[in-house]
Amino acid sequence: MGIASNTAGAVLDGLPKIRPWHEDLYRDIHQHPELSHQEHRTATLAADKLTACGYEVHTGIGGTGVVGVMRNGSGPTVLMRADMDALPVKEATGLPYASTVRATDAAGNDVPVMHACGHDVHVTCLLGAAALLAAAASHWKGTAIALFQPAEEVGDGARGMVSDGLAEAIPPVDVALAQHVLPAPAGHVGTHRGPVLSAADSIRITVHGRGAHGSMPQAAVDPVVLAAMVVVRLQTVVAREIAPTDTVVLTTGSIHSGSKSNVIGDHAVLELNVRTYDDSVRTAVLDAIRRIVIAECHASNSPKEPEFELYDHFPVTVNDDDVTDRVSDAFAAHFGEHFQPMAAQSASEDFSDIPNALGVPYTYWGIGGIDETQYRNAATAGRVAQDIPVNHSPNFAPVIQPTLDTGTQALVVAALAWLAG
C-alpha cells in the first residue's frame, strides 16, 4: 500500500462521523432545488459549511459561485468542483424528500424544479470531502480548493466564474477534478482517458416562407414543407459527410410553425442539438448545417435568408492522460473491483472551461447512483433502458448510500493522489 493509500485511509476514517449530517444535507438540498443562476440557498449552505470547517471562503463569484480554500503548508494545489443547479422538471420519484418547488425561469415562466441530474449529490459529496480533509489536515500537505459552480445546465456558469475573477480569488492550481453521478450501479467508480464528454451546441434556425390560405397553396411558400426538407436533408450530414470513425449526434428536437390547420404560416423555427468529440468535426457539422439550410431555402424560393442563432455551447471534455492515470491508480487501490474503465459519454458539461482558463490539466469521472440489485436485475432481463431512470428523468433519484460515501471517497482519494506527498 502506497503513501497516498495510507493517507486516504486516515482521512476517510472520519466518514462514519459525518454520515448523519451528510445524508440529512443531501435530503435538504434535494428537497430545495434551485434553477440555474438562482442557487442562493444552496450557495449559502455550501459557504456556511466551508466556513465552519475552517476554509477561507469567497462567495458571489459568477453570481452564486462559492469557493473554499484550505492552505495546509507547501505542496500542490488541487481544485475540486461541484455544480449546484437543478432543472425545470416535475419530480415523480415519490420519495419522502421529493421536491415540490416551483420557480420562475429566465423567460418568466412558472416551472416545477427538481434535482433531476444529480447535482445535489455533487454538492453533498464535495462538502463531505472538504470536511474530511479539514478534520484530518495533519495527514496531507498542500492546498485544497472546493469550488461550487452555478448554472452548469445552461452552459455558462463556469465561464461566468472565470470572467468574474476566479483566478484572482484562488492560489495557482496544479490540477482540477470533477465527477458526475450516472445511471450505473451505486458504489462503482469509472474513469476514461481522453475525450470523455461531448461538446454540445444548440442551434435555433428560422426559415422564412410566404403565408397564404390553406386552400390556395400556389400563393404561398410553405415553411412547413421547407422545414421538413431541411430535417430530411440534415440526416445525410452524419451518414454521408462524417467519417464512420467519428462520433456525432445531430438531433432536430423542435419544429414550430403556423397556428391553424387551414393557414399556411410565413416562417418556421427549428431547434437543433449537435454533439461532437473533436473541434474539427464540430466545425464541419456546423458548416454543413448552414450550407444545407441555405440551399433548401433557395430551392423553396424562400423570400428571406434563414437566420441562425447558436446558443448553449458546451465544450468537449478531454481528460488529461497523466492526470487520469494517476487518479485511476488511486481508485484501483481504494475501490478494488468497484473501479473500472468508463465509456465516453454523449452528455456535455462546462466544467472544462475552468481548468482550460486556468491552464491546468484535469480529469472528470463517473460514479454510479442506482441500487446495485435493481441495476443487475434490469441488466439480466435486458431492460436497463426501460427500467433504469437516467439523468434529467423525473424519476432520477440516486440511492443515498452507497452513492454519497462513494462520491465523497472518490474526491478525497483523487485529491490525495497529489496532496499525500
Secondary structure, DSSP 8 states (H G I E B T S, - for coil): --HHHHHHHHHHTTHHHHHHHHHHHHHHHHHS---TT--HHHHHHHHHHHHHTT-EEEEEETTTEEEEEEEESSS-EEEEEEE---BS----S--TT----EEE-TTS-EEE-B--SSHHHHHHHHHHHHHHHHHTGGG--EEEEEEEE--TTTT-HHHHHHHTTHHHHS---SEEEEEEEEEEETT-EEE-SEEEE-EEEEEEEEEE-B-EETT-GGG-B-HHHHHHHHHHHHHHIIIIIS-TTS-EEEEEEEEEE-SSTTEE-SEEEEEEEEEESSHHHHHHHHHHHHHHHHHHHHHTT-SS--EEEEEEEE--EEE-HHHHHHHHHHHHHHHGGGEEE---BS---STTHHHHHHT--EEEEEEEEE-HHHHHHHHHTT-HHHHS--TTSTT----STTHHHHHHHHHHHHHHHHHT-
